[in-house]
Amino acid sequence: MAVITTKQPEVRLIGKSLAIQALEAEIESASKSDAKVLITGETGVGKEVVSRLIHHRSARASAGLVTLNCAGLPDSLLESELFGHVRGSFTGAYRDKPGLLEMAPNGTVFLDEVGEMSTRMQVVLLRFLESGEIQRVGADRSHTRVNVRLITATNRDLQAQINAGAFREDLYFRLNVIRFSIPPLRERIDDVPLLVSHYVHGFSQSHKVQATEISSEAMDALMAYRWPGNIRELKNVVERIVLRASGRIIKVADLPPEVVSARPVATGPFVSDPVDPLAAQTGRAEELAALMIKQGESFWSAVYPSFMARDLTRTDLRKIVQIGLETTNGNYRLLVQLFNMSGEDYKRFLSFLRKHDCHLPFQRFRAVPARLQGPNIAKTS
């Protein structure tokens, strides 16, 4: 849940792209001050790595680094983790407990997924930022003051959340002093060979298997893939193929199917079918919509797990719904069928969309001629 680091493990940015060079310069600049830092970027781009580099290069490097992921924690637990609690403040509170903010004096606190905080916890965090005072859960007065640097990160569009009333604008201004926007891996594809080489070497050593090499064809496929999960996905893919290859040269056949099928190449050691126009559009949303509409994947297996794991943003989900409604002429019941769900899932699906503010008004799509074809889906209003 939370990690407290006092040592300085080796951490570095890997890449040679202009984006990485610019990021290195920004890290060097940010490490010279105590200003708050807000890091934005898709899931898996390396936001925690950037936070660690800022801490390790700063004057606070000898003190602790506390990291806490805010996603999925109820308010009571998140508040207790950050600020501590007093004995008897809730069931199971058998003794006074210091919070993480007290456990890294003169150090750095990294709050990941800060965009997932409830509005109540946003108020609590804002109060701390204004005063620096710690008030433990269940206490009637402030306990102490702490001197820590705050670094936050999110894969959400905070400006959009502010407009929707889900994130406090005053907290955003407090956090957004120094801003880092880390580009996705697909926008710095020149870094892929260096990342692959780094992880191949590392996993060969950690798993005690013979060092291997990547064939040029396999590297071409890896560079052609969009990497929706960014560096985190690449790392997992490399570990898998290192174990599969076990010392021999890694070929295209050793790569996961999703990597090979995504490669837009019609010549060479493997030939793919013509790329579907819908799947060829840029964007993760278009790829997932094509997976359901063209390949029969269900919404609950193609989209739902990634969204709940925060690999997809609300913007992505709204785009997927938009593509479906454009196809069904604004009809949500047909959309349920189009996304390969049963009729019994209709209410569950709409409830899910409304809960996450992704339910789009159907009226704006009624002017679009229905494009849905096929014997299993009737055109109804």
WOPETA-V56669 format. One record per backbone hydrogen bond with DSSP energy under -0.5 kcal/mol. CO is the residue of the C=O (numbers start at 1). NH is the residue of the N-H. If there is no record, write none. Layout:
CO|NH / CO|NH
This chain:
1|69 / 3|5 / 3|67 / 5|65 / 7|9 / 13|15 / 17|21 / 18|22 / 19|23 / 20|24 / 21|25 / 22|26 / 23|27 / 24|28 / 25|29 / 26|30 / 27|31 / 29|32 / 30|33 / 36|178 / 37|39 / 37|152 / 38|40 / 38|180 / 39|154 / 40|182 / 42|45 / 44|231 / 44|232 / 46|50 / 47|51 / 48|52 / 49|53 / 50|54 / 51|55 / 52|56 / 53|57 / 55|58 / 58|61 / 60|63 / 64|108 / 65|5 / 66|110 / 67|3 / 68|70 / 68|112 / 70|73 / 74|78 / 75|79 / 76|80 / 77|81 / 78|82 / 79|83 / 80|84 / 81|100 / 82|101 / 83|99 / 84|137 / 85|97 / 86|89 / 90|93 / 92|94 / 93|88 / 97|85 / 99|102 / 99|103 / 100|103 / 101|104 / 102|105 / 104|107 / 107|149 / 108|66 / 109|111 / 109|151 / 110|68 / 110|112 / 111|114 / 111|153 / 112|70 / 113|116 / 114|117 / 118|122 / 119|123 / 120|124 / 121|125 / 122|126 / 123|127 / 124|128 / 125|129 / 126|130 / 127|131 / 128|132 / 132|146 / 133|135 / 134|136 / 134|143 / 134|144 / 136|139 / 137|86 / 144|134 / 146|148 / 147|106 / 149|109 / 149|151 / 150|37 / 151|111 / 152|39 / 153|114 / 154|41 / 156|158 / 157|161 / 158|162 / 159|163 / 160|164 / 161|166 / 161|167 / 162|165 / 168|172 / 169|173 / 170|174 / 171|175 / 172|176 / 175|177 / 178|38 / 180|40 / 180|182 / 181|183 / 184|187 / 185|188 / 188|191 / 189|192 / 191|195 / 192|196 / 193|197 / 194|198 / 195|199 / 196|200 / 197|201 / 198|202 / 199|203 / 200|204 / 201|205 / 202|206 / 203|207 / 204|209 / 205|208 / 213|215 / 213|250 / 215|219 / 216|220 / 217|221 / 218|222 / 219|223 / 220|224 / 221|225 / 227|230 / 229|232 / 229|233 / 230|234 / 231|235 / 232|236 / 233|237 / 234|238 / 235|239 / 236|240 / 237|241 / 238|242 / 239|243 / 240|244 / 241|245 / 242|246 / 245|248 / 250|215 / 251|254 / 252|255 / 256|259 / 256|260 / 257|261 / 258|262 / 260|263 / 262|264 / 263|265 / 265|272 / 276|280 / 277|281 / 278|281 / 283|287 / 284|288 / 285|289 / 286|290 / 287|291 / 288|292 / 289|293 / 290|294 / 290|295 / 291|297 / 292|296 / 298|301 / 298|302 / 299|303 / 299|304 / 303|307 / 304|308 / 305|309 / 306|311 / 306|312 / 307|310 / 313|317 / 314|318 / 315|319 / 316|320 / 317|321 / 318|322 / 319|323 / 320|324 / 321|325 / 322|326 / 323|327 / 324|328 / 325|329 / 325|330 / 327|371 / 327|372 / 328|331 / 330|332 / 331|335 / 332|336 / 333|337 / 334|338 / 335|339 / 336|341 / 337|340 / 339|299 / 342|345 / 343|346 / 345|349 / 346|350 / 347|351 / 348|352 / 349|353 / 350|354 / 351|355 / 352|356 / 353|358 / 353|359 / 354|357 / 358|360 / 362|365 / 362|366 / 363|366 / 365|368 / 367|369 / 374|377 / 376|378 / 378|380
